[in-house]
Amino acid sequence: MRRVAILLATLLATPASAADLLIHGGPILTMVGERPQTVAAVVVTGGKIAFAGPLAQAQRLAGPGTQQLDLKGRTLIPGLVDAHSHLMMAVDLARRVNVSGAPVGDVASIAGLVDKLAAAEPGLKLAAGAWLVGWGYDASLLSDARELTRRDLDARFPDRPVLVMHVSGHGAVLNSAGLAALGITPDTKAPDGGLIHREADGRTPNGQLWESALMLAGPALKPPGRAERLTNLAAVQQLYARNGYTLANDGFTSLADLDLLQTAAAQGRLVLDIVALPSFVDMPKWLGKPQYSFGQWHNRLKLQGIKITQDGSPQGRTAWLSKPFLVPGPNGEADWRAQPIQSFPAFLATTRAATNAGLQLFIHANGDAAIDDVITAVDTLKLPPDHRSIVIHSQVQRPDQLPRYATLGITPSYFTNHAYFWGDVHRRQLGEPRAAHISPIASALALGLKASNHSDFIVTPLDPMFILWTSMARTTRSGTVLGPDQRLTAWNGLKALTLNPAWAYREEGRRGSIEAGKLADFTLLSANPLVTPVAGIRGIKVVGTMKEGRFLWEAGR
Ligand SMILES: [Zn+2]
């Protein structure tokens, strides 16, 4: 009875039409429809959008208790949906050294990289014999025009084990103390699908481990303790929020990371919606276990599907190609095409086990040969309609593969930041036609594919306006336009960061556009991308992020 009385009192005090929040005073990009569409006002009730349209109509829904948010000229877009990044990697970077080149970091040479590690070492207060770990190494950004080896690190770190992760996450360079700590000797053979690079004698490891050989470095990459990781997770969510994301992705979730995310969710520590993709490596440990249920939100965490990695990266020359790179392989191999992570029968068995359990496929495939594996697998498995299999990166894609995607219901998530960061490398390593067709997002959209676009953070920065700019400009570092016919309009570029990734997560009914009934998740921008010249797009700032009608943060507050 008491509860009924309270309910009645609440109903009487609040007119049924009274809204919580009325937003107006700036361009509001709905992302509804094929052509740019803006409205003057949005009304929010109970964390959801109640109305989007003309201001006069919106005002009729407001009551005396309705808060007003005047955008003061700022642009409102739907909360950004992160199509692919590595949230949990960011969680573990707090005690690792950023040795990235510009603009993620400031390292410009091998000597500079070693200096950066040495300068950071005292502040980390590492125990004797503990690993010093760097991340973001990319030889293509260094002035030396060669790869880092153990010898570069040995000079400064004769005793402490050191590991430097490659920016792609697919390789690392260790010093001699590091190799010794892991028991890697001239007699150590690389595991299947892995590479241990050798010195001129053909035997002595030069320090570089690639692909599955990286698993040998497990002890160096052991994450920090649970309490520290939970603290870091709060900071990392803030970082995503400051970049405008209201949904963040963890694009390759280990079992340990999955358990940490579930703990954080159960403790109410998630302020963003987080989509996790448990990795195929740990599949036997989670597949079919009731505590790992897919497709449902639990306290802002959803397990969406399985992540399978089928090759490496084009800049690391580990993307598996049907036609060779124009340069030798990482070990000087002629006619180098790289290799798959799993043989096709093993890959097919993994995809079959996952899809038999009803899981959505998210497959990392960069090279066209790896993409062929995805196409053949999806064709062979005869998946149910609307399976929404997603190819993460899908970068070195042949034109003939796109109609196959359309026929089979495969959707690409592209990585147009590559055009800027490694576009010049791709021209050299792949040749002009393949480089120009990298991340062919305009072609994909023209075929009706709901292509998304991503940062692959920590590989490139989260900054969504930088991603939008690379999809609109496709300008390399040296200023060449890579594949001018693949440049997007601002409207389509924003779709690839909002509605299309929402669709990939089966969330298009809840987010990705500003429409009545959807979550009141919004991102505020300093300028309207629809009327900003292409060159100015990367200068637009995210100035606020709202989750379900409340600011997660706002610039200047
Ligand atoms: Zn990734």
Boltz pocket constraint, residues with backbone or C-beta under 6 A from the ligand:
constraints:
  - pocket:
      binder: B
      contacts: [[A, 84], [A, 85], [A, 86], [A, 251], [A, 456]]
      max_distance: 6.0
